[in-house]
Amino acid sequence: MDSGMISKIKKAKRYAEERDRIRFQKFEVTFKGTNNTHKTQYQDGKWQCTCDFFKSRGLCCHTMALEIILEGMVSSSAESSEA
């Protein structure tokens, strides 16, 4: 492996550890829940989910789980409601 590639691998590992460098703007995932599969989206600081609980409350276990996984890389529901 050449020195240029070794340098890029080291830089990639450092970036992966420095999560504050990353800020998601939008994405869509399929979330396999206990009972059904749901489409969960994040765009411009707002969450959407196809589950019934989200439709009535504006947040759900699927969006909250993704907030935990992506901590610091997306705005949380609490930050969105304060805006």
Backbone atoms as SQL, in Angstrom:
CREATE TABLE atoms (id INTEGER PRIMARY KEY, chain TEXT, resi INTEGER, resn TEXT, atom TEXT, x REAL, y REAL, z REAL);
INSERT INTO atoms VALUES
  (1, 'A', 1, 'MET', 'N', 0.854, -1.171, 0.000),
  (2, 'A', 1, 'MET', 'CA', 0.000, 0.000, 0.000),
  (3, 'A', 1, 'MET', 'C', 0.903, 1.238, 0.000),
  (4, 'A', 2, 'ASP', 'N', 0.532, 2.214, -0.818),
  (5, 'A', 2, 'ASP', 'CA', 1.393, 3.398, -0.918),
  (6, 'A', 2, 'ASP', 'C', 1.152, 4.365, 0.244),
  (7, 'A', 3, 'SER', 'N', 2.102, 5.262, 0.463),
  (8, 'A', 3, 'SER', 'CA', 2.044, 6.185, 1.604),
  (9, 'A', 3, 'SER', 'C', 0.847, 7.139, 1.509),
  (10, 'A', 4, 'GLY', 'N', 0.433, 7.482, 0.299),
  (11, 'A', 4, 'GLY', 'CA', -0.731, 8.349, 0.137),
  (12, 'A', 4, 'GLY', 'C', -1.998, 7.700, 0.677),
  (13, 'A', 5, 'MET', 'N', -2.171, 6.408, 0.379),
  (14, 'A', 5, 'MET', 'CA', -3.344, 5.675, 0.854),
  (15, 'A', 5, 'MET', 'C', -3.287, 5.486, 2.361),
  (16, 'A', 6, 'ILE', 'N', -2.122, 5.189, 2.902),
  (17, 'A', 6, 'ILE', 'CA', -1.955, 5.032, 4.352),
  (18, 'A', 6, 'ILE', 'C', -2.335, 6.324, 5.057),
  (19, 'A', 7, 'SER', 'N', -1.909, 7.437, 4.506),
  (20, 'A', 7, 'SER', 'CA', -2.239, 8.749, 5.069),
  (21, 'A', 7, 'SER', 'C', -3.749, 8.976, 5.067),
  (22, 'A', 8, 'LYS', 'N', -4.429, 8.616, 3.982),
  (23, 'A', 8, 'LYS', 'CA', -5.886, 8.809, 3.876),
  (24, 'A', 8, 'LYS', 'C', -6.640, 7.901, 4.840),
  (25, 'A', 9, 'ILE', 'N', -6.161, 6.690, 5.040),
  (26, 'A', 9, 'ILE', 'CA', -6.793, 5.772, 5.988),
  (27, 'A', 9, 'ILE', 'C', -6.684, 6.323, 7.404),
  (28, 'A', 10, 'LYS', 'N', -5.502, 6.829, 7.771),
  (29, 'A', 10, 'LYS', 'CA', -5.316, 7.429, 9.095),
  (30, 'A', 10, 'LYS', 'C', -6.239, 8.631, 9.277),
  (31, 'A', 11, 'LYS', 'N', -6.346, 9.465, 8.246),
  (32, 'A', 11, 'LYS', 'CA', -7.204, 10.645, 8.302),
  (33, 'A', 11, 'LYS', 'C', -8.672, 10.235, 8.436),
  (34, 'A', 12, 'ALA', 'N', -9.085, 9.213, 7.712),
  (35, 'A', 12, 'ALA', 'CA', -10.460, 8.717, 7.797),
  (36, 'A', 12, 'ALA', 'C', -10.779, 8.229, 9.204),
  (37, 'A', 13, 'LYS', 'N', -9.851, 7.502, 9.822),
  (38, 'A', 13, 'LYS', 'CA', -10.061, 7.020, 11.194),
  (39, 'A', 13, 'LYS', 'C', -10.175, 8.178, 12.174),
  (40, 'A', 14, 'ARG', 'N', -9.344, 9.209, 11.984),
  (41, 'A', 14, 'ARG', 'CA', -9.414, 10.388, 12.850),
  (42, 'A', 14, 'ARG', 'C', -10.755, 11.092, 12.668),
  (43, 'A', 15, 'TYR', 'N', -11.185, 11.272, 11.429),
  (44, 'A', 15, 'TYR', 'CA', -12.481, 11.907, 11.162),
  (45, 'A', 15, 'TYR', 'C', -13.621, 11.116, 11.795),
  (46, 'A', 16, 'ALA', 'N', -13.555, 9.786, 11.718),
  (47, 'A', 16, 'ALA', 'CA', -14.609, 8.947, 12.291),
  (48, 'A', 16, 'ALA', 'C', -14.697, 9.126, 13.799),
  (49, 'A', 17, 'GLU', 'N', -13.587, 9.415, 14.446),
  (50, 'A', 17, 'GLU', 'CA', -13.578, 9.650, 15.894),
  (51, 'A', 17, 'GLU', 'C', -14.028, 11.065, 16.252),
  (52, 'A', 18, 'GLU', 'N', -13.917, 11.991, 15.336),
  (53, 'A', 18, 'GLU', 'CA', -14.289, 13.389, 15.571),
  (54, 'A', 18, 'GLU', 'C', -15.681, 13.638, 14.995),
  (55, 'A', 19, 'ARG', 'N', -16.683, 13.060, 15.667),
  (56, 'A', 19, 'ARG', 'CA', -18.058, 13.083, 15.175),
  (57, 'A', 19, 'ARG', 'C', -18.621, 14.485, 15.011),
  (58, 'A', 20, 'ASP', 'N', -18.070, 15.459, 15.731),
  (59, 'A', 20, 'ASP', 'CA', -18.582, 16.829, 15.622),
  (60, 'A', 20, 'ASP', 'C', -18.291, 17.442, 14.254),
  (61, 'A', 21, 'ARG', 'N', -17.477, 16.802, 13.453),
  (62, 'A', 21, 'ARG', 'CA', -17.204, 17.266, 12.088),
  (63, 'A', 21, 'ARG', 'C', -18.391, 16.994, 11.153),
  (64, 'A', 22, 'ILE', 'N', -19.244, 16.039, 11.546),
  (65, 'A', 22, 'ILE', 'CA', -20.307, 15.550, 10.659),
  (66, 'A', 22, 'ILE', 'C', -21.652, 16.111, 11.097),
  (67, 'A', 23, 'ARG', 'N', -22.397, 16.647, 10.145),
  (68, 'A', 23, 'ARG', 'CA', -23.740, 17.150, 10.411),
  (69, 'A', 23, 'ARG', 'C', -24.640, 16.695, 9.266),
  (70, 'A', 24, 'PHE', 'N', -25.591, 15.810, 9.562),
  (71, 'A', 24, 'PHE', 'CA', -26.506, 15.325, 8.537),
  (72, 'A', 24, 'PHE', 'C', -27.518, 16.409, 8.187),
  (73, 'A', 25, 'GLN', 'N', -27.797, 16.543, 6.903),
  (74, 'A', 25, 'GLN', 'CA', -28.813, 17.471, 6.422),
  (75, 'A', 25, 'GLN', 'C', -30.108, 16.723, 6.101),
  (76, 'A', 26, 'LYS', 'N', -29.980, 15.571, 5.465),
  (77, 'A', 26, 'LYS', 'CA', -31.152, 14.755, 5.167),
  (78, 'A', 26, 'LYS', 'C', -30.734, 13.312, 4.926),
  (79, 'A', 27, 'PHE', 'N', -31.657, 12.400, 5.255),
  (80, 'A', 27, 'PHE', 'CA', -31.470, 10.989, 4.952),
  (81, 'A', 27, 'PHE', 'C', -32.798, 10.279, 5.150),
  (82, 'A', 28, 'GLU', 'N', -32.869, 9.065, 4.659),
  (83, 'A', 28, 'GLU', 'CA', -34.057, 8.234, 4.793),
  (84, 'A', 28, 'GLU', 'C', -33.595, 6.823, 5.096),
  (85, 'A', 29, 'VAL', 'N', -34.228, 6.198, 6.074),
  (86, 'A', 29, 'VAL', 'CA', -33.878, 4.828, 6.431),
  (87, 'A', 29, 'VAL', 'C', -35.135, 3.978, 6.525),
  (88, 'A', 30, 'THR', 'N', -34.949, 2.695, 6.395),
  (89, 'A', 30, 'THR', 'CA', -36.007, 1.742, 6.690),
  (90, 'A', 30, 'THR', 'C', -35.711, 1.196, 8.073),
  (91, 'A', 31, 'PHE', 'N', -36.662, 1.344, 8.971),
  (92, 'A', 31, 'PHE', 'CA', -36.479, 0.947, 10.363),
  (93, 'A', 31, 'PHE', 'C', -37.353, -0.277, 10.626),
  (94, 'A', 32, 'LYS', 'N', -36.723, -1.396, 10.906),
  (95, 'A', 32, 'LYS', 'CA', -37.457, -2.620, 11.189),
  (96, 'A', 32, 'LYS', 'C', -37.866, -2.618, 12.653),
  (97, 'A', 33, 'GLY', 'N', -39.123, -2.281, 12.911),
  (98, 'A', 33, 'GLY', 'CA', -39.629, -2.225, 14.274),
  (99, 'A', 33, 'GLY', 'C', -40.052, -3.602, 14.765),
  (100, 'A', 34, 'THR', 'N', -40.610, -3.642, 15.943),
  (101, 'A', 34, 'THR', 'CA', -41.056, -4.901, 16.537),
  (102, 'A', 34, 'THR', 'C', -42.215, -5.502, 15.744),
  (103, 'A', 35, 'ASN', 'N', -43.145, -4.631, 15.310),
  (104, 'A', 35, 'ASN', 'CA', -44.347, -5.104, 14.629),
  (105, 'A', 35, 'ASN', 'C', -44.332, -4.881, 13.125),
  (106, 'A', 36, 'ASN', 'N', -43.745, -3.796, 12.681),
  (107, 'A', 36, 'ASN', 'CA', -43.752, -3.432, 11.268),
  (108, 'A', 36, 'ASN', 'C', -42.440, -2.754, 10.891),
  (109, 'A', 37, 'THR', 'N', -42.278, -2.573, 9.605),
  (110, 'A', 37, 'THR', 'CA', -41.157, -1.799, 9.098),
  (111, 'A', 37, 'THR', 'C', -41.667, -0.399, 8.768),
  (112, 'A', 38, 'HIS', 'N', -40.902, 0.624, 9.151),
  (113, 'A', 38, 'HIS', 'CA', -41.318, 2.012, 8.951),
  (114, 'A', 38, 'HIS', 'C', -40.253, 2.772, 8.180),
  (115, 'A', 39, 'LYS', 'N', -40.696, 3.734, 7.417),
  (116, 'A', 39, 'LYS', 'CA', -39.782, 4.639, 6.728),
  (117, 'A', 39, 'LYS', 'C', -39.594, 5.851, 7.636),
  (118, 'A', 40, 'THR', 'N', -38.358, 6.128, 7.995),
  (119, 'A', 40, 'THR', 'CA', -38.033, 7.252, 8.871),
  (120, 'A', 40, 'THR', 'C', -37.110, 8.186, 8.104),
  (121, 'A', 41, 'GLN', 'N', -37.439, 9.475, 8.129),
  (122, 'A', 41, 'GLN', 'CA', -36.691, 10.471, 7.370),
  (123, 'A', 41, 'GLN', 'C', -36.247, 11.616, 8.266),
  (124, 'A', 42, 'TYR', 'N', -35.155, 12.238, 7.859),
  (125, 'A', 42, 'TYR', 'CA', -34.654, 13.446, 8.509),
  (126, 'A', 42, 'TYR', 'C', -34.303, 14.426, 7.403),
  (127, 'A', 43, 'GLN', 'N', -34.865, 15.630, 7.477),
  (128, 'A', 43, 'GLN', 'CA', -34.541, 16.653, 6.486),
  (129, 'A', 43, 'GLN', 'C', -34.707, 18.026, 7.117),
  (130, 'A', 44, 'ASP', 'N', -33.690, 18.857, 6.924),
  (131, 'A', 44, 'ASP', 'CA', -33.703, 20.241, 7.413),
  (132, 'A', 44, 'ASP', 'C', -34.082, 20.341, 8.888),
  (133, 'A', 45, 'GLY', 'N', -33.534, 19.435, 9.697),
  (134, 'A', 45, 'GLY', 'CA', -33.749, 19.485, 11.137),
  (135, 'A', 45, 'GLY', 'C', -35.078, 18.922, 11.602),
  (136, 'A', 46, 'LYS', 'N', -35.835, 18.313, 10.719),
  (137, 'A', 46, 'LYS', 'CA', -37.151, 17.768, 11.079),
  (138, 'A', 46, 'LYS', 'C', -37.219, 16.276, 10.774),
  (139, 'A', 47, 'TRP', 'N', -37.876, 15.560, 11.669),
  (140, 'A', 47, 'TRP', 'CA', -38.059, 14.122, 11.539),
  (141, 'A', 47, 'TRP', 'C', -39.435, 13.813, 10.971),
  (142, 'A', 48, 'GLN', 'N', -39.526, 12.677, 10.295),
  (143, 'A', 48, 'GLN', 'CA', -40.793, 12.102, 9.842),
  (144, 'A', 48, 'GLN', 'C', -40.686, 10.598, 10.016),
  (145, 'A', 49, 'CYS', 'N', -41.797, 9.962, 10.356),
  (146, 'A', 49, 'CYS', 'CA', -41.836, 8.512, 10.449),
  (147, 'A', 49, 'CYS', 'C', -43.240, 8.058, 10.075),
  (148, 'A', 50, 'THR', 'N', -43.329, 6.889, 9.463),
  (149, 'A', 50, 'THR', 'CA', -44.624, 6.381, 9.021),
  (150, 'A', 50, 'THR', 'C', -45.399, 5.656, 10.120),
  (151, 'A', 51, 'CYS', 'N', -44.847, 5.542, 11.311),
  (152, 'A', 51, 'CYS', 'CA', -45.565, 4.836, 12.380),
  (153, 'A', 51, 'CYS', 'C', -46.699, 5.704, 12.938),
  (154, 'A', 52, 'ASP', 'N', -47.710, 5.040, 13.504),
  (155, 'A', 52, 'ASP', 'CA', -48.879, 5.740, 14.039),
  (156, 'A', 52, 'ASP', 'C', -48.526, 6.647, 15.216),
  (157, 'A', 53, 'PHE', 'N', -47.595, 6.213, 16.062),
  (158, 'A', 53, 'PHE', 'CA', -47.233, 7.023, 17.229),
  (159, 'A', 53, 'PHE', 'C', -46.659, 8.369, 16.788),
  (160, 'A', 54, 'PHE', 'N', -45.802, 8.357, 15.760),
  (161, 'A', 54, 'PHE', 'CA', -45.239, 9.612, 15.260),
  (162, 'A', 54, 'PHE', 'C', -46.345, 10.523, 14.737),
  (163, 'A', 55, 'LYS', 'N', -47.306, 9.950, 14.041),
  (164, 'A', 55, 'LYS', 'CA', -48.399, 10.750, 13.474),
  (165, 'A', 55, 'LYS', 'C', -49.174, 11.492, 14.550),
  (166, 'A', 56, 'SER', 'N', -49.309, 10.907, 15.731),
  (167, 'A', 56, 'SER', 'CA', -50.060, 11.559, 16.811),
  (168, 'A', 56, 'SER', 'C', -49.197, 12.404, 17.739),
  (169, 'A', 57, 'ARG', 'N', -47.894, 12.102, 17.845),
  (170, 'A', 57, 'ARG', 'CA', -47.038, 12.790, 18.818),
  (171, 'A', 57, 'ARG', 'C', -45.906, 13.617, 18.222),
  (172, 'A', 58, 'GLY', 'N', -45.559, 13.373, 16.968),
  (173, 'A', 58, 'GLY', 'CA', -44.463, 14.121, 16.355),
  (174, 'A', 58, 'GLY', 'C', -43.084, 13.605, 16.704),
  (175, 'A', 59, 'LEU', 'N', -43.003, 12.491, 17.415),
  (176, 'A', 59, 'LEU', 'CA', -41.767, 11.773, 17.679),
  (177, 'A', 59, 'LEU', 'C', -42.128, 10.347, 18.020),
  (178, 'A', 60, 'CYS', 'N', -41.166, 9.455, 17.967),
  (179, 'A', 60, 'CYS', 'CA', -41.452, 8.043, 18.230),
  (180, 'A', 60, 'CYS', 'C', -40.158, 7.338, 18.616),
  (181, 'A', 61, 'CYS', 'N', -40.267, 6.052, 18.923),
  (182, 'A', 61, 'CYS', 'CA', -39.082, 5.290, 19.314),
  (183, 'A', 61, 'CYS', 'C', -38.084, 5.192, 18.164),
  (184, 'A', 62, 'HIS', 'N', -38.564, 5.236, 16.930),
  (185, 'A', 62, 'HIS', 'CA', -37.669, 5.126, 15.772),
  (186, 'A', 62, 'HIS', 'C', -36.826, 6.392, 15.625),
  (187, 'A', 63, 'THR', 'N', -37.472, 7.556, 15.717),
  (188, 'A', 63, 'THR', 'CA', -36.721, 8.813, 15.600),
  (189, 'A', 63, 'THR', 'C', -35.816, 9.017, 16.806),
  (190, 'A', 64, 'MET', 'N', -36.294, 8.656, 17.997),
  (191, 'A', 64, 'MET', 'CA', -35.464, 8.815, 19.194),
  (192, 'A', 64, 'MET', 'C', -34.253, 7.892, 19.157),
  (193, 'A', 65, 'ALA', 'N', -34.419, 6.661, 18.655),
  (194, 'A', 65, 'ALA', 'CA', -33.282, 5.741, 18.539),
  (195, 'A', 65, 'ALA', 'C', -32.234, 6.305, 17.588),
  (196, 'A', 66, 'LEU', 'N', -32.686, 6.863, 16.466),
  (197, 'A', 66, 'LEU', 'CA', -31.741, 7.452, 15.515),
  (198, 'A', 66, 'LEU', 'C', -31.051, 8.678, 16.094),
  (199, 'A', 67, 'GLU', 'N', -31.767, 9.472, 16.903),
  (200, 'A', 67, 'GLU', 'CA', -31.130, 10.618, 17.577),
  (201, 'A', 67, 'GLU', 'C', -30.010, 10.145, 18.495),
  (202, 'A', 68, 'ILE', 'N', -30.244, 9.039, 19.192),
  (203, 'A', 68, 'ILE', 'CA', -29.214, 8.493, 20.091),
  (204, 'A', 68, 'ILE', 'C', -28.016, 7.999, 19.282),
  (205, 'A', 69, 'ILE', 'N', -28.278, 7.253, 18.225),
  (206, 'A', 69, 'ILE', 'CA', -27.201, 6.722, 17.381),
  (207, 'A', 69, 'ILE', 'C', -26.382, 7.848, 16.760),
  (208, 'A', 70, 'LEU', 'N', -27.072, 8.900, 16.314),
  (209, 'A', 70, 'LEU', 'CA', -26.424, 9.999, 15.587),
  (210, 'A', 70, 'LEU', 'C', -26.179, 11.221, 16.476),
  (211, 'A', 71, 'GLU', 'N', -26.066, 11.010, 17.768),
  (212, 'A', 71, 'GLU', 'CA', -25.894, 12.110, 18.720),
  (213, 'A', 71, 'GLU', 'C', -24.815, 13.089, 18.254),
  (214, 'A', 72, 'GLY', 'N', -25.194, 14.351, 18.206),
  (215, 'A', 72, 'GLY', 'CA', -24.266, 15.396, 17.809),
  (216, 'A', 72, 'GLY', 'C', -24.177, 15.600, 16.302),
  (217, 'A', 73, 'MET', 'N', -24.785, 14.693, 15.535),
  (218, 'A', 73, 'MET', 'CA', -24.706, 14.808, 14.082),
  (219, 'A', 73, 'MET', 'C', -26.040, 15.226, 13.459),
  (220, 'A', 74, 'VAL', 'N', -27.116, 15.270, 14.266),
  (221, 'A', 74, 'VAL', 'CA', -28.419, 15.767, 13.832),
  (222, 'A', 74, 'VAL', 'C', -28.986, 16.628, 14.952),
  (223, 'A', 75, 'SER', 'N', -29.903, 17.517, 14.620),
  (224, 'A', 75, 'SER', 'CA', -30.613, 18.275, 15.648),
  (225, 'A', 75, 'SER', 'C', -31.573, 17.325, 16.337),
  (226, 'A', 76, 'SER', 'N', -31.688, 17.416, 17.648),
  (227, 'A', 76, 'SER', 'CA', -32.606, 16.554, 18.373),
  (228, 'A', 76, 'SER', 'C', -34.021, 17.108, 18.295),
  (229, 'A', 77, 'SER', 'N', -35.008, 16.298, 18.665),
  (230, 'A', 77, 'SER', 'CA', -36.408, 16.741, 18.703),
  (231, 'A', 77, 'SER', 'C', -36.553, 17.930, 19.632),
  (232, 'A', 78, 'ALA', 'N', -35.842, 17.907, 20.756),
  (233, 'A', 78, 'ALA', 'CA', -35.920, 19.002, 21.711),
  (234, 'A', 78, 'ALA', 'C', -35.387, 20.303, 21.091),
  (235, 'A', 79, 'GLU', 'N', -34.284, 20.221, 20.370),
  (236, 'A', 79, 'GLU', 'CA', -33.737, 21.419, 19.707),
  (237, 'A', 79, 'GLU', 'C', -34.684, 21.932, 18.647),
  (238, 'A', 80, 'SER', 'N', -35.337, 21.036, 17.900),
  (239, 'A', 80, 'SER', 'CA', -36.259, 21.429, 16.846),
  (240, 'A', 80, 'SER', 'C', -37.485, 22.116, 17.424),
  (241, 'A', 81, 'SER', 'N', -37.979, 21.638, 18.577),
  (242, 'A', 81, 'SER', 'CA', -39.164, 22.241, 19.167),
  (243, 'A', 81, 'SER', 'C', -38.862, 23.591, 19.813),
  (244, 'A', 82, 'GLU', 'N', -37.598, 23.834, 20.171),
  (245, 'A', 82, 'GLU', 'CA', -37.219, 25.117, 20.763),
  (246, 'A', 82, 'GLU', 'C', -37.071, 26.199, 19.708),
  (247, 'A', 83, 'ALA', 'N', -36.828, 25.820, 18.465),
  (248, 'A', 83, 'ALA', 'CA', -36.593, 26.787, 17.387),
  (249, 'A', 83, 'ALA', 'C', -37.846, 27.538, 16.997);
